[in-house]
Amino acid sequence: MDNINLNKKGFLNHPVFIEIAKLAQQENVEVYVVGGFVRDKLLKRSDKKDIDIVVQGDGIDFARKLSQHFEISNLSIFKTYGTAMFNYMDTELEFVGARRESYSKDSRNPVVASGSIEDDQKRRDFTINALAISLNMQNYGELIDPFNGLKDLENKTIRTPLDPDITFSDDPLRMMRAIRFATQLNFDIEKNSFDAITTNKERINIITVERIHTELNKIIMADKPSTGFKLLFKSGLLEIIFPELYQLAGIEKHGTVSHKDNFLHTIQVLDNLAKYSDDLWLRWAALLHDIAKPRTKKFIEGIGWTFHAHNFIGAKMVPNIFSRFKLPLNEKMKFVQKMVDLHMRPIALVEDIVTDSAIRRLIVDAGKDIDALMTLCEADITSKNEKKVEQYIENFKNVRKKIIEVEQRDSLRNFQPPVSGEEIMAFFDIPASKTVGDIKAAIKEAILEGIIPNEYEAAKKYMVKIGEEMGLQKSNK
């Protein structure tokens, strides 16, 4: 291959590179920029804010001297991994000594030894990530490409530098990374490499769930996440890492009546949502919105296939799924739960007469997340009947319009009854009890049904009325 010099194309326009080159010459070591920075520059993707530097020598020592040159005090050193990093001009620079690796069967953590730039490129996961650019004065800017990574970039191909069976067996996380890169870059995984993923799929069991959920999140956040989930399904990885999602796949028939493939529907909903939202947790809600359908599936004569209460049961499944993946069990998980639980409500409104009462209840139950819920429900329209889709979209517009009208009139978002439990207890001189809860519930119901406005005076008057009907009297205190 002819030598290609990328400096002439402006690839090394960051001022840090020439300073690295000067120090490399002064220290008599070879230095290269490798990995994602090179790949993304060649793909003309947005500039990465993190750059990996390989030093043919002591990477930590080189980073320490360069940080001193820049008078930077926040150098982070990770001796276990032989790396060091610091921030310079809004860019994170990570330094590591060139190395070669060997693996044991039961761990993805390699035994590391010093090596050459060639050794370091061999240990990379894919040819497109094994590209390096020289930062040495004698060939500054030259592309070092021993595995034809440039050609794979041009052909949009994910391929391992060495035998893919060894590559994936050594570090099974690379199987997830292959699928993630294919999804993010819209590349194909080369046949031998994909076959090796299928062969080595069980090796994924040695990878921590934190590593797996990190890759899953990146697939979910891609422009077209369905690409990754189809590859996970086809490779056999999905059945191992996410059995609930895998079980959505397939069509069951009862006579001539069948239901849709809920796995394909789910990832289509995720694709639809990805066009309108980059909220990771709303995308997780799209992925899980029908997760309980296999558990609730039932055929009823005269009606067909039903999935009764799949939203309610699906919401109950969310904490276990999040816990297994070690995803946050905080407000983010509760948000996903809420979306899964409520996702049928706006659809029911679209298919029925939209009453103010139904809209009020939806606003109160969804609270501040009403807009996210509507976005999810609109993404849930996957019919191939264009007229049906157009009608649903038009109906959803009407529901959104109605939500705005009712919300502006009744101020129900983040709803709290205007009269508190403490005020009810003081007014009637009664202790905390079921009676207090019943009065509060009656006030809420009256507001939602439009019997009284969502205002303090009206609510208090209604409280007195309900109390009297219960035989309560105003306290004389």
N, C-alpha and C positions, 0 to 999 in steps of 0.2 A: 504494500500500500504506500502511495506517495505521502511524504510528510505534509501534514496540514498544520499551519501556524494560525492559531486562533487569536493571537494578540493583534494581528493585522485587521481582524474583523471586530475589534473593540470588545472582545469577551473579557479582557482583563482590565476594565476601566476603573475598578475600585482601587483607590490609592494604596490600600494595604498590600496589594500584590507586589509592587515594586520594592516596598520596604522588606517584605519577606525575602524577596530575591537577593537584596543587598546583604541581609543577615546570613542567608544561606551561603553566599560566596565568602563572607567573612569567617564563618564557622566551618567552611569546607564540608558542607553536607548537601545532599540532594533533597529537594522539597517539591511537592506536587499538590495541586488542588484536584480533588477527586469527587466522584459520586454525584449526588443530586444537583449540585450547582452546575456541573458540566452538562449533565443531561438536560436540565431545564433551559440552560442558555442555548443549547443546540436546538431545542424544541421551540425556542422563542416564547417560553412561558414567562410569567412575571418573575422578576428577580427574587431569588431566595434570600432570606435574611439570615441564613445560617450557612456557613462554608466549612467543609471538612478539608483539613490540610494533613497530608502524610509526609512525615520526615523520615528519610532513610538514616536513622540514628535515634537519638533520644528525643522523642516528641515533647515530653514535659519540660526538659531543659531548654529546648528551643522556644517553647511558649513563654517560659519564665523570662528569657532574655529579651524576647520581642515585647512583652508587656512592660518590662523595665524601660525599654527604648521609648515606648509610647507614654511612659509615666502612669501606667494603669495599675491600680492596687487590688482590683477585685478579681484576681486570677483564681480560678477554681481548679483544684488538682484532684484527680481520681486515680490514685496509685494502683488500685486493684485492676483497673482497666487500662492503665498506662496512658491515660488521656489528660488533657488540660484544656480549659477554655476561658475566654474572656470576651467582653463586648467592646467593639471599637466602631465608632461612627454608625451606630444603630444596626450593627451586624454582629452576629454571634460567630466567633471563630473557634473551632475545635481542632486540636492538634493531637496526633497519635504517631507513634513510631511505626514504620513499615514492619509488617509481621507475617508470619505464616502460622497456620492453625491446624490442630488435629482434635478429633472429637471422640468421646466415649459413647457407648450405645444408649445410656440412660440419662444423658444431659445434653442440652444445647449450648452449655458453656464450654468453650474450647480450651485446650492447652495451647498457650501462645508462646512463640519464640520469635526473636528478631529475624527479619528477612529483608528482601529487596522490594522495590516497587512492583516487580513482576509477581513475587509471592503475594504481595498485598492485593493486587488485582485479581489473582486466582481465587482468593478467599471471598470475593464479592459475590452477592447473590445472583445478579443478572448482568448480562453483557452491557446493557445500557447504563448500569451503575458502576461498571468497572472502567469507564473512561476516565483518563487523567490528563491534566495539562501541566506541562513542566513550568516550574517557577525558577529554573536555573538559568544563569546568564548565558551559558553557551547555546541553549536552545529554548530560550524563554518564549512561552506561548505555544510550544509544539504539542499536538495531540498525541497521547500515548494510547493506542487502541489495539491491544494484542488479540482481542476476541471478536473483532468486527462489530463492535457495539454501534458504531456509526451507521453501518448498513442496517442493523436491526432497528435503529431509530427511524431510518428512511422507510423501512418495510413495516413499521409499526408492529414489531415482534418482541415478545418477552421470551428470553432464552437464557439458560444458565451457562456460565463460562466453561464449566467442567461437566462431568457426567451428572445429569439431573438426579439420578437415584442417590448418588452420594451427597449431592448438595442438599436435597430435601431430607434425607435421613439424618445427616449431620445436624442440621438446624431446621426442624419442621415448621418453624414460624415463617420460613421463606415461602412455604406453600400459600399461606394467607397473604403474604406480601405480593406474590406473583398475581394472585387474583385481584388484590387491591390496585396494583399498578395497571393491570389490564383494564380495570374499571375506570380509574381516574384518567388514564391517557387514551382510552378507547383503542387499545392495542389487542392483538391476538396472542395467546400463549402458544408457543411452538409445540407441535404434536408430541415430540418425545418428552418435553418438559411437562406437558399436561398429563401425559400417561404416567409419568413418575409421581405426580401428585396423587393420582388415583391409587397407585401401588403403595405409596407410603402414607396414606391418609391416617392410619391408626397411630402413626408416630406423633400426631398432633396432641395426643394425650399427655405428653411430657411437657407441654407448653403451659405456662400459668394463664389463668383466665384473664388476668389484667392485660397481658400481651394480646390475647385473642380479642378482647373487647375493644382494645385500641385500634386494631385493624378493622374490626367490624364497624366501628364508628366512622372510620375513614371511608369505608365502602358506602355506608349510609349517607355520608355527606357528599358523595360524588354527584355529578350532574345527572347521571343515569344509573342509580344504584342497582336496578334490576340486572344489569350486566353481571355484577359481582355475585348476586344471589343465585343466578342461573348457573354460574361456574361453580359456586360452592355446592349446589345441588348435584350437578353433573359429576363432579369429582368424588362425591361421597363424603366430603367434609361436613356438609350441613347436617347430615343425619347424626354425626358424632357431637358437634359443638352446639347444635340448636335443634334438638329433636322435635320440639313443639312446632317450629316453623316448617320443618321437613314434613311433618304429618299433615299439613294442610294440602299437600300435593295430591293430585289424582281426582278422577271423576268416578262416582259410583252411580250405577243405574238400577232402577226398580222398574222392570218392564221396559217401557220406552222413555221413561222419565228420568232424567239425569240432572245433577247439579253442576255448577261451574267448578273449574279447578281453582280452589281458594288460594293456593300458593301463587299461581300466576296472577290472580286478581289482586292479591296483597302487594306484590312487587310492582304491579301497574299503578296501584294507588300511591305507593311510595314515589314512583317516577313522577306521577301527576303533581304530588305535593312539592317535590323538589323544584318544580318550575316556579313556585310561588313563595317558598319559605326555606330559609337556611337555618331554622331552629332545630338543632339536633334532637331535642326531646319531643318535638312535634313529629319529627320523622320517625322516631322510635314508636310513637303512638300509632302512626300509619302502619308500621311493621307489625304491631301487636293488635290492631283493632279487631281482627277476626280470629285471634289466636285460639279461642275456645270452640271454634266451629266443629273440629273433629270430636270433641267431647259432648257436644249438644246435638249432633246430627241425628235426625229421625225422619222416617218416611211415614206420612199419614195419608191414607187412602182418601181421595177426593180433594186433597190439599196439595200434596207433593212433599218435597224435601223441606224440612224446617230446621231452624237452629235456635230454638227458643232460649231466651236469656243468655245468648252467647256473649253479649256485651257485659252483663253483670258477672258472669263466671270468668270471662277474660280479664276483667278488672281485678278479680281476686287472684289470678295467676301472675299478675305483673310483679308483685313483691318477690315471689320465689325466683322468677326469671332474673330480675335485677340483682338479687342476692347471689345467685349462682355465678353470674358474670362479674360480680363485685362492682356493679354500677352503683351510683349514689342512692342511698335509701332515704333521701330527704325530700324537699319540696319538688325536686325534678321528677322523682319516682311518683309522687302523689299527683303531679300534673299529668303524667302519662296514664295513670290509673283513671283519673277523671275523664280524660279524652276517650279512653276505651269504653268506659261506662256510659258516657253520654252520646257516643257517636251515632246512635240510632234516632235520637230525639229530633234533630232538625229534619232528617229524612222523613220521619213520620209526619212532621208539619207540612212538608212539601207535598206529600201524598194525600193530605186531608185539608179541611177548611182551617185557615189560619185564624185562630181566635186570640183576642188580647190576653185572655187567661193563660192559654198555652204558651204564648210568648213571654208573659211575666214569669212563669215557672221556669222556663228555659234560661232566662236572664239571671234569675236568682240562683239556680243550680250551677250554672257555668261561671257566674261572677265575672272577674276580670279576664277570664280565658274564653269568653264568648266568641271573639273574632278568630282565635286559633281553632276553636271547635268548628266554626262555619267553614274555615279553609280546609280542614280535614274532611268534612262531609262533602264538600264540592269535589275534592280529589277522589272521593269514593265512587264517583260516577264513572264506570268503566264499560258501559254498554257499547256494543258495536252498532247499535241502531242510532244513527246520527240525529234523527228527529226526536227520539226519546231523550238523548243527551241534551239537545237544545232546549227541550221543554223543562228538564230538570234544572238546568242552569238558570233559565228564566224564572222558575219558581223559587230557586234559592235567592235570586236577586230580590224577589218580593218579600221573602222572609227577612233578609238583611234590612230592607227598607222598613219593614214593620218593627224590627228590633230597635232601630234608631228612633222611630216615632214613639214607641212605648217607653223606651229608656229616657228620652227627653222629657216626656210627660210625667212619668212616675218615679224617676231616679232610683232604679232598683239594683243597679250593679253594686256588688259588695253589700247587699241588702242586710240590714239588721232591723228588727221590729222597732218602731219609734218609741214604744213603751218598754222599759226594761223589767226584768224579773224582780229586781229590788223595789222598783216603784209599785209594782202590783202587790208585793208583800206588805209594803208600808201603807198603801191605800186601804187595804182590807184587813190589815193587822193579822196576817196569816204567816206561818213559817214556810220555808222552802219545801215544796211538795209537788205532787203530780198535778194538783189543782193549778198551781202557778204555771206549769208547763202547758196545761190545757188552755189556759187563757191566752198565753203567748201564741200558741198554735192557732187559736181561733182568730186572733188579730192578723197573723200572717196570712191565713187562708182568706180572710175578708179582703185584704189588700190585693192578693193574687187574683181573686175572683172579680175584683173591681167594685166590690160592695162599698168600700171606703177608699179614699185616696191615701197615698203613702205620706201622711202628714201627722204630726204629733197630736194636735187637738182632736182630729177625727179618730185617731187610734185610742186616745184616752177615753173619749166618749163611748167608744165601742167596748172598751175594757169594762167600764161601769155597767153597761148593758149586759154583757156576758156574765159579769160577777153577780148581778142581781138575779139573773136567770138561774144561777147556781145556788142562790140563797145566801149570798155574801152581802155584808153591809159595810159601808164606809166606816173606817176607824174614827173614833172621837179623840184620839191622841193628837 
